[in-house]
Amino acid sequence: MAEKKKILIRIGSLRHGGAEKVLVTFLKNLPENIYEIDLLLNLYSGKYLSEVPKWINVIYLNKGEMITTNRVQDLPEKAYRVVYQKILKKFPDFLYQIKLKRKVYDIEFAAIHGMRDEILDSPLLSSKKIIWIHNDLSKITSYTPKEIRKFFGFDVIMVISEKIKDLFLHHAKDDFERAKIKKISNPLDTEMILSQAEEPLSTSVFKEHLPSFISVGTVFPQKGFDRLARVHKKLLDEGFLHQIIIIGDGYDFQNLKTLTAELGVEKTFSMLGFCDNPYPYFIKADYFVLSSRYEGFPTVLSEAIALKKNIIATEVSGAGELLQNGELGLMVENSEEGIYLGIKKALENPESFAVYQQKLKDYEMPFNLQNSVAKIREILDSL
């Protein structure tokens, strides 16, 4: 029997984010007998930890929940984590000797763009190196052309949308670099989504007499939930009664709660926190809203399509591809005004969404879990 391919995968934690969910979905569908995988986390934390297959060896730099506040009692632990991780990043030889026990890997895999330097600075010069890009880096100001060029130090650059692919093709210098860029659709377990959607709601939050809009994601500025709160307030002031439900947690959770209090909309802008199974809420809600400022290929939008929801989405990377340029849902300008006009249209003219429902009725995703996993395995096996 051939020796198993040794792979090191790095990610910050397994918190409730799209990239983390996609990684765990991928790992759950890998065969144990072909790969030997070490999963190195900066922080042993997150809702998806329990879903990592038992045969995968999980290693971590720090343990405990993510510290998102500056409470006095948390500062020593927070400072320790930051300093410890910075030391290991600056002196990777220590990490590979102490934590990884001088193990030699065939492949080193950065599961998010934020792990670029950790993998490229690896002392293992013989390993092949892969990175998985989930975000449109052109929307992140720190990723200048010079910074984006650094990604070409990888042997393979996996991207999840045409827009991200175009960004890297634009910065590639020759055919050799262009050949490194591989577009792979995110593994999406539609059968699991449809099955879980049939489960009962864990919290009764819907007000039956009000049109309902749901949005799901990690609560931080990228997702634009603050824009959604201000739009909600504006529409309420104009006499359009409705409710908004946010499912997700993140470092901006308390800030968003404070904003809803300042706006006086706490009774109709519900924040449920993280939910293991958000799909029954998708089913119950009248509309799904993607309010993001930027994305790579929004997994949550794929889930909304799989569940045949009425969709309102900002024009971010991946949204046009997924919604077939507005055939499957309403695409709006990526602004507060765009979100406002989209939700207002749903409230004033709900029958206008019938055209999308007609298209969604018989629509099947052009990609599936098996195809996506097979394509990633093809890359791993070729290195």
C-alpha positions as CSV (number, residue, x, y, z in Angstrom):
1,M,0.0,0.0,0.0
2,A,1.3,3.5,-0.9
3,E,2.5,5.7,1.9
4,K,-0.1,8.3,3.0
5,K,0.5,11.9,1.8
6,K,1.4,14.0,4.8
7,I,-0.5,17.4,4.8
8,L,-0.4,20.3,7.2
9,I,-3.5,22.6,7.1
10,R,-3.4,26.0,8.9
11,I,-6.4,28.2,9.9
12,G,-6.9,30.6,12.8
13,S,-9.7,28.7,14.5
14,L,-12.9,26.8,13.7
15,R,-15.3,29.6,14.6
16,H,-18.7,30.0,12.9
17,G,-17.5,31.5,9.5
18,G,-18.0,30.5,5.9
19,A,-14.3,29.5,5.3
20,E,-14.2,27.4,8.5
21,K,-17.5,25.6,7.6
22,V,-16.3,24.9,4.1
23,L,-13.0,23.5,5.3
24,V,-14.7,21.2,7.8
25,T,-17.2,20.0,5.1
26,F,-14.2,19.2,2.9
27,L,-12.4,17.3,5.6
28,K,-15.5,15.2,6.4
29,N,-15.5,14.0,2.8
30,L,-11.8,12.9,2.6
31,P,-10.8,9.3,2.7
32,E,-8.8,8.4,5.8
33,N,-6.6,5.8,4.1
34,I,-5.0,8.2,1.6
35,Y,-4.0,11.2,3.6
36,E,-2.3,11.9,7.0
37,I,-3.5,15.3,8.0
38,D,-2.4,17.6,10.8
39,L,-4.8,20.6,11.3
40,L,-2.9,23.4,13.1
41,L,-5.1,26.1,14.7
42,N,-3.9,29.3,16.2
43,L,-6.8,29.0,18.7
44,Y,-8.4,25.7,19.7
45,S,-11.9,27.2,19.5
46,G,-15.1,27.2,17.4
47,K,-18.4,25.6,16.8
48,Y,-17.0,23.3,14.1
49,L,-14.4,21.6,16.2
50,S,-16.7,18.8,17.1
51,E,-17.3,18.1,13.4
52,V,-13.6,17.5,12.5
53,P,-13.1,13.7,11.7
54,K,-11.4,11.8,14.5
55,W,-8.6,10.6,12.3
56,I,-7.4,14.2,11.7
57,N,-4.8,15.3,14.2
58,V,-5.7,18.7,15.6
59,I,-2.8,20.8,17.0
60,Y,-3.1,24.3,18.5
61,L,-1.1,27.2,19.7
62,N,-3.6,28.5,22.3
63,K,-6.8,27.1,23.8
64,G,-10.0,28.8,24.9
65,E,-12.7,31.0,23.5
66,M,-11.8,34.0,21.3
67,I,-11.3,37.2,23.4
68,T,-13.2,40.0,21.6
69,T,-13.3,42.5,24.5
70,N,-10.8,44.6,26.4
71,R,-12.0,43.7,29.9
72,V,-9.2,44.1,32.4
73,Q,-9.4,40.5,33.6
74,D,-8.9,39.3,30.0
75,L,-6.0,41.5,29.0
76,P,-3.1,39.2,30.3
77,E,-4.4,36.2,28.4
78,K,-5.1,38.2,25.3
79,A,-1.6,39.7,25.4
80,Y,0.0,36.3,26.0
81,R,-1.8,34.8,23.0
82,V,-0.7,37.7,20.7
83,V,2.9,37.7,21.8
84,Y,3.2,33.8,21.7
85,Q,1.7,33.7,18.2
86,K,3.9,36.5,17.0
87,I,7.1,34.8,18.3
88,L,6.2,31.6,16.5
89,K,5.4,33.5,13.3
90,K,8.7,35.4,13.4
91,F,10.7,32.2,14.3
92,P,8.9,29.4,12.5
93,D,11.8,27.0,13.2
94,F,10.6,26.9,16.9
95,L,7.0,26.0,15.8
96,Y,8.2,23.2,13.5
97,Q,10.6,21.8,16.1
98,I,8.4,22.1,19.2
99,K,4.7,21.9,18.1
100,L,5.1,19.9,14.9
101,K,8.0,17.7,16.2
102,R,10.1,18.2,13.1
103,K,7.6,16.4,11.0
104,V,8.2,16.6,7.2
105,Y,5.1,17.4,5.2
106,D,4.5,16.7,1.5
107,I,1.9,19.6,1.3
108,E,1.4,22.7,3.4
109,F,-2.1,24.2,3.0
110,A,-3.2,27.7,4.0
111,A,-7.0,27.4,4.4
112,I,-7.5,31.1,4.4
113,H,-5.7,34.1,2.9
114,G,-4.7,35.3,6.4
115,M,-2.3,32.3,6.7
116,R,-0.3,33.3,3.6
117,D,2.9,34.3,5.4
118,E,2.8,31.4,7.9
119,I,2.9,28.8,5.1
120,L,5.3,30.7,2.8
121,D,7.8,31.2,5.7
122,S,7.8,27.5,6.5
123,P,11.3,26.1,7.0
124,L,10.2,23.0,4.9
125,L,11.6,24.0,1.5
126,S,10.6,20.7,-0.1
127,S,6.9,20.9,0.6
128,K,4.4,21.9,-2.0
129,K,2.3,24.9,-0.9
130,I,-1.4,25.6,-1.5
131,I,-3.6,28.5,-0.5
132,W,-7.4,28.8,-0.5
133,I,-8.7,32.3,-1.2
134,H,-12.3,32.9,0.1
135,N,-12.4,36.7,-0.2
136,D,-12.2,39.4,-2.8
137,L,-8.9,40.9,-1.7
138,S,-9.3,43.9,-4.0
139,K,-11.9,45.1,-1.5
140,I,-9.4,44.9,1.4
141,T,-7.2,48.0,1.4
142,S,-4.2,46.3,3.0
143,Y,-3.9,44.0,-0.1
144,T,-2.0,46.3,-2.4
145,P,-0.7,45.0,-5.8
146,K,2.6,44.3,-4.0
147,E,0.9,42.2,-1.3
148,I,-1.2,40.3,-3.9
149,R,2.0,39.4,-5.8
150,K,3.2,37.5,-2.7
151,F,0.6,34.8,-3.2
152,F,2.4,33.6,-6.4
153,G,4.9,32.1,-4.0
154,F,2.4,29.2,-3.7
155,D,2.4,26.2,-6.0
156,V,-1.4,26.4,-6.2
157,I,-3.8,29.3,-5.6
158,M,-7.3,28.0,-5.1
159,V,-10.0,30.6,-5.6
160,I,-13.8,30.3,-5.2
161,S,-15.2,32.7,-7.7
162,E,-14.6,34.1,-11.2
163,K,-14.1,37.6,-9.8
164,I,-11.2,36.4,-7.5
165,K,-9.8,34.4,-10.4
166,D,-9.8,37.5,-12.6
167,L,-8.0,39.5,-9.9
168,F,-5.2,37.0,-9.7
169,L,-5.0,36.6,-13.5
170,H,-4.6,40.4,-13.7
171,H,-1.6,40.2,-11.3
172,A,0.0,37.1,-12.9
173,K,3.2,37.8,-14.9
174,D,3.3,34.8,-17.2
175,D,1.6,31.5,-18.2
176,F,3.5,29.7,-15.4
177,E,1.9,31.9,-12.8
178,R,-1.5,31.8,-14.5
179,A,-1.5,28.0,-14.4
180,K,-1.2,28.2,-10.6
181,I,-4.8,29.7,-10.3
182,K,-7.5,27.1,-9.9
183,K,-11.2,27.9,-9.5
184,I,-12.9,25.5,-7.2
185,S,-16.5,26.0,-6.1
186,N,-17.1,25.6,-2.4
187,P,-18.1,22.2,-1.3
188,L,-21.9,22.5,-0.4
189,D,-23.7,19.6,1.2
190,T,-27.2,20.4,-0.2
191,E,-28.7,17.1,1.0
192,M,-27.7,17.9,4.6
193,I,-29.1,21.5,4.2
194,L,-32.5,20.2,3.0
195,S,-32.7,17.6,5.7
196,Q,-31.8,20.0,8.5
197,A,-34.3,22.6,7.2
198,E,-37.1,20.3,8.2
199,E,-36.2,20.4,11.9
200,P,-38.3,22.5,14.2
201,L,-37.2,26.1,15.1
202,S,-35.0,26.2,18.3
203,T,-36.3,29.7,19.2
204,S,-39.7,31.2,18.4
205,V,-38.8,34.7,17.1
206,F,-41.1,35.3,14.2
207,K,-44.0,37.8,14.5
208,E,-46.6,36.2,12.3
209,H,-48.2,39.4,11.1
210,L,-44.9,41.0,9.9
211,P,-43.0,40.3,6.7
212,S,-39.7,38.7,7.7
213,F,-36.1,39.1,6.4
214,I,-33.3,36.9,7.5
215,S,-29.5,37.4,7.3
216,V,-26.9,34.9,8.4
217,G,-23.2,35.3,9.0
218,T,-20.3,36.2,11.3
219,V,-21.1,39.5,13.0
220,F,-18.4,41.8,11.8
221,P,-18.2,44.9,9.5
222,Q,-17.8,42.9,6.3
223,K,-21.3,41.5,6.5
224,G,-23.0,44.9,6.6
225,F,-25.4,44.1,9.4
226,D,-25.1,47.7,10.6
227,R,-26.3,48.9,7.2
228,L,-29.3,46.5,7.5
229,A,-30.1,48.0,11.0
230,R,-30.1,51.5,9.6
231,V,-32.2,50.5,6.6
232,H,-34.7,48.8,8.9
233,K,-35.1,51.9,11.0
234,K,-35.6,54.1,7.9
235,L,-38.3,51.8,6.5
236,L,-40.1,51.6,9.8
237,D,-40.1,55.4,10.0
238,E,-41.7,55.4,6.6
239,G,-44.5,53.1,7.8
240,F,-43.2,49.8,6.3
241,L,-43.7,47.3,9.1
242,H,-41.4,44.3,9.0
243,Q,-38.9,42.4,11.0
244,I,-35.3,41.4,10.5
245,I,-33.6,38.4,12.1
246,I,-29.8,38.1,12.3
247,I,-28.3,34.6,12.9
248,G,-24.6,34.7,13.8
249,D,-22.0,35.8,16.3
250,G,-18.7,37.6,16.1
251,Y,-16.6,40.4,17.6
252,D,-19.0,43.1,16.4
253,F,-22.0,41.5,18.1
254,Q,-22.2,43.9,21.0
255,N,-21.6,46.9,18.8
256,L,-24.5,45.9,16.6
257,K,-26.7,45.4,19.7
258,T,-25.8,48.9,20.9
259,L,-26.6,50.3,17.4
260,T,-30.1,48.7,17.4
261,A,-30.7,50.1,20.9
262,E,-29.6,53.6,19.7
263,L,-32.0,53.2,16.7
264,G,-34.8,52.0,19.0
265,V,-35.4,48.9,16.8
266,E,-34.6,46.0,19.3
267,K,-38.2,44.7,19.2
268,T,-38.1,44.1,15.4
269,F,-34.4,43.6,14.8
270,S,-33.7,40.2,16.4
271,M,-30.1,39.0,17.0
272,L,-30.2,35.3,17.8
273,G,-26.4,34.7,18.0
274,F,-24.8,31.5,16.6
275,C,-27.2,28.7,15.7
276,D,-26.1,25.1,14.9
277,N,-28.9,24.8,12.4
278,P,-30.1,28.1,10.8
279,Y,-32.0,26.4,8.0
280,P,-35.4,26.2,9.6
281,Y,-35.2,30.0,10.0
282,F,-34.4,30.3,6.3
283,I,-37.5,28.3,5.5
284,K,-39.7,30.3,7.9
285,A,-38.5,33.7,6.7
286,D,-40.1,35.5,3.7
287,Y,-36.8,36.8,2.4
288,F,-33.1,36.2,2.7
289,V,-30.9,39.3,2.6
290,L,-27.1,39.4,1.8
291,S,-26.0,42.8,3.0
292,S,-22.2,42.2,2.7
293,R,-19.8,44.9,1.8
294,Y,-17.5,42.3,0.1
295,E,-17.3,38.5,-0.2
296,G,-15.5,35.9,-2.1
297,F,-18.2,33.4,-3.0
298,P,-20.9,33.7,-0.3
299,T,-21.6,30.2,1.0
300,V,-24.8,31.4,2.7
301,L,-26.1,32.7,-0.6
302,S,-25.6,29.2,-2.0
303,E,-27.6,27.8,0.9
304,A,-30.5,30.3,0.3
305,I,-30.6,29.2,-3.3
306,A,-30.7,25.6,-2.4
307,L,-33.6,26.4,-0.1
308,K,-35.4,28.3,-2.9
309,K,-35.7,31.5,-0.9
310,N,-36.7,35.0,-2.1
311,I,-33.3,36.7,-2.2
312,I,-32.0,40.3,-2.0
313,A,-28.2,40.5,-2.4
314,T,-25.7,43.3,-2.7
315,E,-23.4,43.2,-5.8
316,V,-20.4,41.5,-4.2
317,S,-18.0,38.9,-5.6
318,G,-19.7,35.6,-6.3
319,A,-23.3,37.0,-6.0
320,G,-23.6,37.5,-9.8
321,E,-22.3,34.0,-10.5
322,L,-24.6,32.4,-8.0
323,L,-27.7,34.4,-8.9
324,Q,-27.0,34.1,-12.6
325,N,-26.7,37.9,-13.0
326,G,-30.1,38.5,-11.3
327,E,-32.1,35.6,-12.8
328,L,-32.5,33.9,-9.4
329,G,-32.8,36.8,-7.1
330,L,-32.8,40.6,-6.8
331,M,-29.3,42.1,-7.0
332,V,-28.9,45.6,-5.5
333,E,-26.2,48.2,-5.5
334,N,-23.6,47.5,-2.8
335,S,-24.6,50.4,-0.6
336,E,-27.1,51.3,2.2
337,E,-29.3,52.9,-0.4
338,G,-29.2,49.7,-2.5
339,I,-30.3,47.6,0.4
340,Y,-33.0,50.1,1.3
341,L,-34.4,50.0,-2.2
342,G,-34.3,46.2,-2.4
343,I,-36.2,45.6,0.9
344,K,-38.6,48.4,0.1
345,K,-39.4,46.7,-3.2
346,A,-40.1,43.5,-1.4
347,L,-42.4,45.3,1.0
348,E,-44.2,47.4,-1.6
349,N,-44.3,44.8,-4.4
350,P,-43.8,41.2,-3.1
351,E,-45.4,39.7,-6.2
352,S,-42.4,40.9,-8.2
353,F,-40.4,38.1,-6.6
354,A,-42.6,35.5,-8.4
355,V,-40.3,35.6,-11.4
356,Y,-37.3,34.5,-9.3
357,Q,-39.4,31.7,-7.7
358,Q,-40.3,30.4,-11.1
359,K,-36.7,30.2,-12.0
360,L,-35.6,28.7,-8.7
361,K,-38.3,26.0,-8.7
362,D,-36.5,23.7,-11.1
363,Y,-33.0,25.1,-10.6
364,E,-30.2,22.7,-9.7
365,M,-26.8,23.9,-8.5
366,P,-24.2,23.6,-11.2
367,F,-21.7,22.3,-8.6
368,N,-22.1,19.8,-5.9
369,L,-20.2,18.4,-2.9
370,Q,-18.7,15.4,-4.6
371,N,-17.4,17.4,-7.6
372,S,-15.8,20.1,-5.4
373,V,-14.1,17.6,-3.2
374,A,-12.9,15.6,-6.2
375,K,-11.3,18.7,-7.8
376,I,-9.5,19.6,-4.6
377,R,-8.3,16.0,-4.2
378,E,-7.1,16.0,-7.8
379,I,-4.9,19.0,-6.9
380,L,-3.5,17.3,-3.7
381,D,-2.8,14.1,-5.6
382,S,-1.0,15.9,-8.4
383,L,1.5,17.6,-6.1
